[in-house]
């Protein structure tokens, strides 16, 4: 049986390991499976030569996540419609009091960034997550991935460039983003087309994820007119059928609709220059099951 000390050490690092695995995989169940396997290996390992438990656990978790990522990518090729990461309620807690660090963590777990990470190679994604989200030194990442430090630096530069090209950073004041999000989601929930069009960027995109298990667009919708009309149409009568709650998921505010207390859809937006640039809608019930509201 594992000693209490062994358990305590693992529990101390579990939130970080879960964060690494989730950013690598974009799905809570996969991340939890990886962390559970890491625990089994940790509890059964000969730890007499382990001088840095954190480095050891990160190495094990990262390699397990890489193996799992290669497996799930094959499954996603047959996914029905656009694929979005599974949303998670964000709670960095008092362990992350610094605003800059919170902002970095929130950005690294945002739906927009996780979508971009899907287009990286598994190794690029691992390096990006460990370096950009958690600030691990290149030497430590190289050890975790069994690569040279020079190779890791090249992977990091390529991944960073790829992410920047596809998801440019926008300096959005958190209070301004919250206000715009609330106004947009209120207009969407009420089917107010005129107000929606005033808030949407001309080249706005709407990405819906249902996995073929509920109603959602099977293709990405583009342009303010098409997105606005789609949202206005689906909102007809929704206020009588659904209850709406504001929640924070993946580092940003979102609107959760519930039918008889069960999560039915999650809406979140990406903001640029004071306008809604992208609308994400998650309707796959498998991805909403873990969302709980008080």
C-alpha positions as CSV (number, residue, x, y, z in Angstrom):
1,X,0.0,0.0,0.0
2,X,1.3,3.5,-0.8
3,X,2.4,5.4,2.3
4,X,0.7,8.6,3.3
5,X,3.8,10.5,2.3
6,X,3.6,9.1,-1.2
7,X,0.0,10.1,-1.5
8,X,0.6,13.6,-0.1
9,X,3.3,14.2,-2.7
10,X,1.1,13.2,-5.5
11,X,-1.9,15.1,-4.3
12,X,0.3,18.2,-4.0
13,X,1.1,18.1,-7.7
14,X,-2.2,16.6,-9.0
15,X,-3.8,20.0,-10.0
16,X,-0.8,20.8,-12.1
17,X,-0.7,17.4,-13.7
18,X,-4.4,17.6,-14.5
19,X,-3.8,21.0,-16.0
20,X,-1.0,19.6,-18.2
21,X,-3.1,16.6,-19.3
22,X,-6.2,18.7,-20.1
23,X,-4.3,21.2,-22.2
24,X,-2.7,18.3,-24.0
25,X,-5.9,16.5,-24.7
26,X,-8.8,18.9,-24.5
27,X,-11.1,16.4,-22.7
28,X,-11.6,16.0,-19.0
29,X,-12.1,12.2,-19.0
30,X,-8.9,11.6,-21.0
31,X,-7.0,14.0,-18.7
32,X,-8.3,12.2,-15.6
33,X,-7.4,8.8,-17.0
34,X,-3.8,10.0,-17.7
35,X,-3.4,11.4,-14.2
36,X,-4.8,8.2,-12.7
37,X,-2.3,6.1,-14.7
38,X,0.5,8.5,-13.5
39,X,-0.6,7.9,-9.9
40,X,-0.4,4.1,-10.4
41,X,3.1,4.4,-11.8
42,X,4.1,6.8,-9.1
43,X,2.8,4.6,-6.3
44,X,4.4,1.4,-7.7
45,X,7.8,3.0,-8.6
46,X,11.1,2.7,-6.9
47,X,11.3,6.3,-5.6
48,X,14.7,6.0,-4.0
49,X,16.4,7.6,-6.9
50,X,13.7,10.3,-7.4
51,X,15.2,13.5,-6.3
52,X,12.6,15.8,-7.9
53,X,9.1,14.4,-7.5
54,X,7.5,17.2,-9.6
55,X,9.9,16.6,-12.5
56,X,9.3,12.9,-12.4
57,X,5.5,13.2,-12.3
58,X,5.5,15.8,-15.1
59,X,7.6,13.5,-17.2
60,X,5.3,10.5,-16.6
61,X,2.2,12.5,-17.2
62,X,3.4,14.2,-20.3
63,X,4.5,10.9,-21.9
64,X,1.2,9.3,-21.0
65,X,-0.7,12.3,-22.5
66,X,1.3,12.0,-25.7
67,X,0.4,8.4,-26.1
68,X,-3.3,9.2,-25.4
69,X,-3.2,12.2,-27.8
70,X,-2.1,10.0,-30.7
71,X,-4.9,7.6,-29.9
72,X,-7.7,10.2,-29.7
73,X,-6.6,12.0,-32.8
74,X,-7.7,8.9,-34.8
75,X,-11.1,9.0,-33.2
76,X,-11.6,12.7,-34.0
77,X,-11.1,12.1,-37.7
78,X,-14.6,10.5,-37.7
79,X,-16.2,13.1,-35.4
80,X,-19.5,14.5,-36.6
81,X,-19.2,18.3,-37.3
82,X,-16.7,20.7,-35.8
83,X,-14.8,19.6,-32.7
84,X,-14.3,21.8,-29.7
85,X,-12.5,21.1,-26.4
86,X,-14.6,20.0,-23.4
87,X,-15.3,23.1,-21.4
88,X,-14.3,23.2,-17.8
89,X,-15.2,25.5,-14.9
90,X,-12.2,27.7,-14.2
91,X,-11.1,28.1,-10.6
92,X,-7.4,28.9,-10.2
93,X,-8.0,29.5,-6.5
94,X,-5.8,31.4,-4.0
95,X,-2.7,29.4,-5.2
96,X,-2.6,31.8,-8.2
97,X,-3.0,35.3,-6.7
98,X,-1.0,37.2,-9.3
99,X,-3.1,38.9,-12.0
100,X,-0.5,38.4,-14.7
101,X,-0.1,34.7,-13.9
102,X,-3.9,34.2,-13.8
103,X,-4.1,35.9,-17.2
104,X,-1.5,33.6,-18.6
105,X,-3.2,30.5,-17.3
106,X,-6.6,31.7,-18.5
107,X,-5.2,32.3,-22.0
108,X,-3.5,28.9,-22.1
109,X,-6.8,27.1,-21.3
110,X,-9.1,29.2,-23.5
111,X,-11.2,27.5,-26.1
112,X,-9.6,29.6,-28.8
113,X,-6.1,28.5,-27.9
114,X,-7.0,24.8,-27.3
115,X,-8.6,24.8,-30.8
116,X,-5.4,26.1,-32.3
117,X,-3.3,23.5,-30.3
118,X,-5.3,20.8,-32.1
119,X,-3.3,21.7,-35.3
120,X,0.1,21.2,-33.7
121,X,2.0,18.0,-33.7
122,X,1.8,16.1,-30.4
123,X,5.4,17.0,-29.5
124,X,4.8,20.7,-30.4
125,X,1.7,20.7,-28.2
126,X,3.5,19.1,-25.3
127,X,6.3,21.7,-25.5
128,X,3.9,24.6,-25.8
129,X,1.8,23.5,-22.8
130,X,4.8,22.9,-20.6
131,X,6.6,26.1,-21.6
132,X,3.9,28.6,-22.2
133,X,1.2,27.5,-19.7
134,X,3.5,26.3,-16.9
135,X,6.8,28.0,-17.5
136,X,9.0,24.9,-17.3
137,X,12.7,25.4,-18.2
138,X,13.7,24.1,-21.6
139,X,16.2,21.7,-20.0
140,X,13.4,20.1,-17.9
141,X,11.1,19.8,-20.9
142,X,13.9,18.2,-22.8
143,X,14.3,15.6,-20.1
144,X,10.5,15.0,-19.9
145,X,10.3,14.4,-23.7
146,X,13.7,12.6,-24.1
147,X,14.8,15.2,-26.6
148,X,17.8,17.6,-26.8
149,X,17.4,21.1,-25.4
150,X,18.1,22.5,-28.8
151,X,15.4,20.4,-30.4
152,X,12.9,21.5,-27.7
153,X,13.8,25.1,-28.3
154,X,13.0,24.6,-32.0
155,X,9.7,22.9,-31.2
156,X,8.8,25.8,-28.9
157,X,9.6,28.5,-31.4
158,X,7.6,26.6,-34.1
159,X,4.6,26.1,-31.8
160,X,4.6,29.7,-30.6
161,X,4.8,31.0,-34.1
162,X,1.9,28.7,-35.2
163,X,-0.3,29.8,-32.3
164,X,0.4,33.5,-32.8
165,X,-0.4,33.3,-36.5
166,X,-3.7,31.6,-35.9
167,X,-4.7,33.1,-32.6
168,X,-3.2,36.6,-32.3
169,X,-3.2,38.0,-28.8
170,X,-5.8,40.7,-28.2
171,X,-5.4,43.0,-25.2
172,X,-8.9,43.0,-23.8
173,X,-9.7,44.5,-20.4
174,X,-11.4,41.7,-18.3
175,X,-14.2,44.1,-17.2
176,X,-14.8,45.2,-20.8
177,X,-14.9,41.6,-22.0
178,X,-17.3,40.7,-19.3
179,X,-19.6,43.6,-20.2
180,X,-19.5,42.8,-23.9
181,X,-20.1,39.1,-23.2
182,X,-23.1,39.8,-21.0
183,X,-24.6,42.1,-23.6
184,X,-24.0,39.7,-26.4
185,X,-25.3,36.7,-24.6
186,X,-28.4,38.6,-23.4
187,X,-29.1,39.7,-26.9
188,X,-28.6,36.1,-28.2
189,X,-30.8,34.6,-25.5
190,X,-33.5,37.2,-26.3
191,X,-33.2,36.8,-30.0
192,X,-32.5,40.5,-30.5
193,X,-31.2,40.5,-34.1
194,X,-30.5,44.3,-34.2
195,X,-28.5,44.3,-31.0
196,X,-26.7,41.2,-32.1
197,X,-25.6,42.7,-35.4
198,X,-24.3,45.8,-33.6
199,X,-22.0,43.6,-31.5
200,X,-20.8,41.1,-34.2
201,X,-17.6,41.7,-36.2
202,X,-18.3,41.6,-40.0
203,X,-16.2,38.4,-40.3
204,X,-17.5,36.7,-37.2
205,X,-17.5,32.9,-37.1
206,X,-19.8,30.5,-35.2
207,X,-18.5,27.1,-34.3
208,X,-21.0,24.6,-33.0
209,X,-20.0,21.2,-31.5
210,X,-22.7,18.6,-31.1
211,X,-20.8,15.4,-32.1
212,X,-24.0,14.5,-33.9
213,X,-25.8,13.9,-30.6
214,X,-27.9,17.1,-30.6
215,X,-28.9,19.9,-33.0
216,X,-26.0,22.3,-34.0
217,X,-24.5,23.5,-37.3
218,X,-22.4,20.8,-38.9
219,X,-20.3,23.5,-40.6
220,X,-18.8,26.7,-39.4
221,X,-21.1,29.7,-40.0
222,X,-19.4,32.9,-41.2
223,X,-20.4,36.6,-41.5
224,X,-22.4,38.9,-39.1
225,X,-25.6,38.5,-41.0
226,X,-25.6,34.7,-41.1
227,X,-24.4,34.3,-37.5
228,X,-26.9,36.9,-36.2
229,X,-29.8,35.4,-38.0
230,X,-28.9,31.9,-36.8
231,X,-28.7,33.0,-33.2
232,X,-31.9,35.0,-33.5
233,X,-33.8,32.0,-35.0
234,X,-32.7,29.5,-32.4
235,X,-33.6,31.9,-29.6
236,X,-37.2,31.9,-30.5
237,X,-39.1,30.6,-27.5
238,X,-35.9,29.7,-25.7
239,X,-36.6,31.9,-22.7
240,X,-39.7,29.8,-22.0
241,X,-37.9,26.5,-22.5
242,X,-34.5,27.1,-20.8
243,X,-33.0,28.6,-17.8
244,X,-29.8,30.6,-18.3
245,X,-26.8,31.0,-16.0
246,X,-23.6,32.9,-16.4
247,X,-20.5,30.8,-15.6
248,X,-16.8,31.1,-16.0
249,X,-15.3,28.3,-18.1
250,X,-11.8,28.1,-19.6
251,X,-10.8,31.4,-18.2
252,X,-13.7,33.5,-19.6
253,X,-17.4,34.2,-19.0
254,X,-20.0,32.0,-20.8
255,X,-23.7,31.4,-20.8
256,X,-25.0,28.0,-19.9
257,X,-28.5,27.0,-20.8
258,X,-30.3,24.3,-18.8
259,X,-33.4,22.3,-19.6
260,X,-35.0,20.9,-16.5
261,X,-31.8,21.6,-14.6
262,X,-29.6,19.7,-17.1
263,X,-26.9,21.5,-19.1
264,X,-28.1,21.7,-22.7
265,X,-25.7,24.2,-24.4
266,X,-22.8,26.4,-23.6
267,X,-22.1,29.7,-25.4
268,X,-18.8,31.6,-25.2
269,X,-17.3,34.3,-27.4
270,X,-13.9,35.6,-28.5
271,X,-13.5,39.3,-28.5
272,X,-11.4,41.6,-30.8
273,X,-11.5,45.4,-31.0
274,X,-14.7,45.6,-29.0
275,X,-16.6,43.2,-31.3
276,X,-17.5,39.5,-31.1
277,X,-15.0,37.7,-33.4
278,X,-16.0,34.1,-32.8
279,X,-19.0,32.3,-31.1
280,X,-18.4,28.9,-29.7
281,X,-21.5,26.7,-28.9
282,X,-21.0,23.3,-27.2
283,X,-24.0,21.0,-27.4
284,X,-22.5,17.6,-27.2
285,X,-24.1,16.3,-24.0
286,X,-21.0,14.2,-23.2
287,X,-19.0,17.5,-23.0
288,X,-21.6,19.2,-20.8
289,X,-22.2,16.5,-18.3
290,X,-19.4,17.6,-15.9
291,X,-20.6,21.2,-15.8
292,X,-22.4,21.8,-12.5
293,X,-24.2,24.9,-11.3
294,X,-25.4,25.8,-7.8
